[in-house]
């Protein structure tokens, strides 16, 4: 019985971490966000296109990919895209493509970049919002499903045991 509990706890931990990484993989890797927060350089970029044509985020139920570009200190132009679930802080009310936005990137690896308004503003904000609230959100989703699955599993075991005796 003790071994079964250890296995269930291990499975739970991997499931929660898997859901957490899947959920935050849609927006940004928390490790990359921490690097941007710690060592990021801020530049003005240009949002060139909002996929789906839905420039007013208040009308959108889902995220929209924003395609943008910015120029790094070496003069090289970096093009990237990012899913945005809320409107950007520097996005005009009726944003049409070709508006400027603040971009944070790593100087040693400009491919790691993000809109400045979508990353945490401080280390405390990062810990609270990304790690704490992220894990809480995933747990709130996972725990009810876990109990439903366990209840179904126990019910099927009882049915199997009854069928053995009849």
C-alpha positions in Angstrom: 0.0 0.0 0.0 2.8 2.4 0.8 4.5 1.7 -2.5 1.3 2.5 -4.3 1.0 5.9 -2.6 4.6 6.7 -3.5 3.8 5.8 -7.1 0.6 7.9 -7.1 2.5 10.9 -5.7 5.2 10.6 -8.3 2.6 10.3 -11.1 0.8 13.4 -9.7 4.0 15.4 -9.6 4.9 14.5 -13.2 1.4 15.3 -14.4 1.3 18.7 -12.6 4.8 19.6 -14.0 3.7 18.4 -17.5 0.5 20.4 -17.4 2.5 23.4 -16.1 5.1 23.2 -18.9 2.4 22.7 -21.5 0.4 25.6 -20.3 3.3 28.0 -20.0 4.8 26.7 -23.2 2.0 28.4 -25.0 3.2 31.8 -23.8 6.8 31.7 -22.7 9.2 29.3 -21.0 9.6 30.5 -17.4 13.3 29.9 -17.5 13.6 32.2 -20.6 11.4 34.8 -18.9 13.7 34.8 -15.9 16.7 35.3 -18.1 15.0 38.2 -19.9 14.0 39.7 -16.5 17.6 39.4 -15.2 19.7 40.2 -18.3 17.3 41.5 -20.9 17.9 44.6 -23.1 14.9 46.7 -24.1 14.5 48.0 -27.7 11.6 49.5 -29.7 10.2 47.1 -32.1 7.5 47.2 -34.8 4.5 44.9 -34.8 4.1 44.1 -38.5 1.1 41.8 -38.5 -1.5 40.4 -36.1 -2.6 37.0 -37.3 -6.4 36.4 -37.6 -7.0 40.0 -38.4 -8.4 40.6 -35.0 -6.6 43.8 -33.9 -9.0 44.6 -31.1 -8.1 42.1 -28.3 -11.3 42.9 -26.4 -13.2 41.2 -29.2 -11.0 38.1 -29.3 -11.7 35.1 -27.1 -8.4 33.4 -28.0 -4.9 34.6 -28.3 -3.5 36.2 -31.5 0.0 35.7 -32.8 1.7 39.0 -33.1 4.5 39.1 -35.7 7.1 41.7 -35.0 10.7 42.8 -35.7 13.4 44.8 -34.0 16.9 45.9 -34.6 19.7 44.8 -32.2 22.8 46.9 -31.5 24.8 45.1 -34.2 22.4 46.4 -36.8 20.8 43.0 -37.4 17.0 42.8 -37.8 15.4 40.1 -35.8 11.9 38.8 -36.8 9.8 36.9 -34.3 6.2 36.1 -33.3 4.5 35.6 -30.0 1.0 34.6 -28.8 -0.6 37.5 -26.9 -3.6 36.7 -24.6 -4.2 40.3 -23.6 -3.6 43.6 -25.3 -0.1 45.0 -25.0 0.4 48.0 -22.7 1.7 50.1 -25.6 -0.9 48.9 -28.1 -3.3 51.6 -29.3 -7.0 51.1 -28.6 -7.8 50.3 -32.2 -4.4 48.8 -33.1 -3.6 48.2 -36.7 -0.4 46.4 -37.7 2.7 48.6 -37.9 2.6 50.0 -34.4 5.6 50.2 -32.2 6.0 48.1 -29.1 8.8 47.6 -26.5 10.7 44.4 -26.9 13.1 42.7 -24.4 15.7 40.4 -25.7 19.0 38.7 -24.6 22.1 40.3 -26.2 23.9 37.0 -26.5 20.9 35.3 -28.0 18.4 37.7 -29.6 16.1 34.8 -30.6 15.0 34.8 -26.9 12.8 37.8 -26.8 9.3 39.0 -25.8 7.1 42.0 -25.5 8.3 43.9 -22.4 4.7 44.2 -21.2 4.1 40.4 -21.2 7.1 39.5 -18.9 7.2 40.0 -15.2 8.2 43.5 -14.0 10.3 42.2 -11.0 11.6 39.0 -9.5 8.9 39.0 -6.9 6.2 39.4 -9.6 7.9 36.5 -11.5 7.8 34.2 -8.5 4.3 35.1 -7.5 2.7 35.3 -10.9 4.5 32.7 -13.0 5.5 30.1 -10.4 2.9 30.4 -7.7 -0.2 31.3 -9.6 0.8 29.1 -12.5 1.1 26.0 -10.2 -2.1 26.9 -8.4 -4.0 27.2 -11.7 -2.7 23.8 -12.9 -3.5 22.1 -9.6 -7.0 23.5 -9.7 -7.4 21.9 -13.1 -5.6 18.6 -12.3 -7.0 17.8 -8.8 -10.7 17.4 -9.8 -9.8 15.3 -12.8 -7.5 13.1 -10.6 -10.4 12.4 -8.2 -12.8 11.6 -11.1 -10.3 9.2 -12.6 -9.6 7.5 -9.3 -13.3 7.2 -8.6 -13.8 5.6 -12.0 -10.8 3.3 -11.4 -12.2 2.1 -8.0 -15.6 1.6 -9.5 -14.3 -0.6 -12.2 -12.2 -2.6 -9.7 -15.4 -3.2 -7.6 -17.3 -4.4 -10.8 -14.4 -6.7 -11.7 -14.4 -8.2 -8.2 -18.1 -8.7 -8.2 -18.0 -10.4 -11.6 -15.3 -12.8 -10.3 -17.7 -14.0 -7.6 -20.8 -14.5 -9.7 
